[in-house]
């Protein structure tokens, strides 16, 4: 593991100055071991760990790896092989060379070694325990991501188990899954819970409850691994027994208990009053968000991304680009009497959260809208997740002077008026020929409507709702360049997940506290989902409370499938889904097939995926194998079976 075990070479440093400001950053070329024996060095090293989050969360290929091939996303019309193969629908299989889980492997091990440097040297120098606990969190968090993805992974980077390594090494040995959890994850997280403060030392820094949530999720995931309900193989091969002598039920119970501790001792965190508030760009970094990969439009250095023009650094947040179709291709007429096409949309972040840069690499299948989000009237989460109406923003281009344009049926479209709408149901009679009113997309027209239309049950890989919740946004009023990556933070951990972890553990048999059954916990989230504040599609205030109806509709007894459905409604498109389906071993059940129309308006066809069980473990990246010493047999044994 020669390359990934080096010290993190490019990092940015937080200059701590109290909790009044978001962490300020200054670049540094490298960390030397002695640097971690000073408090300034520890703070600097921690900044490198926080900045490392940007290389995962919002990174488009890692985003693809966590979503494509699940029930939430398939490949879009402009997808390259990275996305088509990830879909596992007959266009190839991810392997050691093309699987984009390499993004995780390389980033995680750089962070692990930096964290070990802080822990080893900081402890020797008697540095503040709370600061060292932040490094413990990051080391365990990285190992938790790795073990879920690859199975057993190395704990020794060349200088000993969980020891800071400064000398590149060409040898590597994989530990087993139980060893990774009981040596590399649980001890660090438990110590972090004890030593981290309730409140962050700076805005965005990790706290006691951040560690609690991660520990509860790790206990939950390990319990499922021990139970192994569908006989999914593990590697390196090892008995499904716990070195500490606990069974799966012990871990489910402790996942429940720790999640309840997080709910009962919230610290600075809280649920937002509405689902809309959670994801509104102007409300970023709200109390529900416990950990995020930060970005800013104010400074390219602090964002590790460009803030004007094209291209940026390795930490760009481009995830939402992948799931955005080419809405800017829409055209209307500049003449009310005859079709003279004029651009209606142009690329601009200034238009608001609904208008991110389109790349069309990923599209949601039809069943997202017919099953997952079947309730679109009482449940606000469909409205607060997707962009289903695209409006005329031509007036934001100072070179365009039209007061109005003309859409389907040559009917007028005013500034910010609807140009295209996705319909909850197919009313029939939609004309998709585009023979007269050629909007330049696959959308159709209905008599009496100026906007083009597509039913949600007949979307295609070329035209589908965008992901409003992750949409780009700029405070700057003079900005009309969409080439930069999103300057919004990418959310990683949310306070709401405590309720889901506890509910899932309860469904798996954990003894529950009074008033905290699985149904009661899920109903806290469902009740919130019934409260409306704003209608994203109609772009108007909407104050409506359907919480009683939402609670009443929850089944008297809920199972793991119901929790998975609720998790998708709550966290759709945020990079949770593959981990959820892998943890519960429900991947084939939920994503073994999906439906999509070949062109908008056509009856959807069913696409079958091939999901053999070996795919539950992703391939060790080829770059890792190439860097190691050893013959072909050794490297074959190092690789996960099936690849």
Secondary structure, 3 states (H helix, E strand, C coil): CCCCCCCCCCEEEEECCCCCCECEEEEECCCCHHHHHCHHHHHHHHHHHHHHHHHCCCCHHHHHHHHECCCCEEECCCCCHHHHHHCCCCCCCCCCCCCCCHHHHHHHHHHHHHHHHHHHHHHHCCCCHHHHHHHHHHHHHHHHHHHHHHCCCCCECCCCECCCCCCCCCCCCCCCHHHHHHHHHHHHHHHHHHHCCCCCCCECCCCHHHHHHHHHHHHHHHHHHHHCCCCCCCCCCCCCCCCCCCCHHHHHHHHHHHHHHHHHCCCCCCCCCCHHHHHCHHHCCCCCEEEEECCCCCCHHHHCCCCCCCCCCCCCECHHHHCCCCHHHCEEECCCCCCCEEECCCCCCCCCCCCCCCCCCEECCCHHHHHHCCCCCCCCCCCCCEECEEECCHHHCCCCCCCEEECHHHCEEECCCEEEEEECCCCCCCECCCCCCCCCCCCEECCCCCCEEEEHHHCECCCCCEEHHHCCCCCCCCCCCCCCCECCCEEEEECCHHHHHHHHHHHCCCCCCCCCCHHHHHHHHHHHHCEEEEECCCCEEEEEECHHHHHHCCCCCCCHHHHHHHHHHHHCCCCCHHHHHHHCCCHHHHHCEEEEECCCCCCCEEEECCCCHHHHCCCCCHHHHHHCCCCHHHHHHHCCCCC
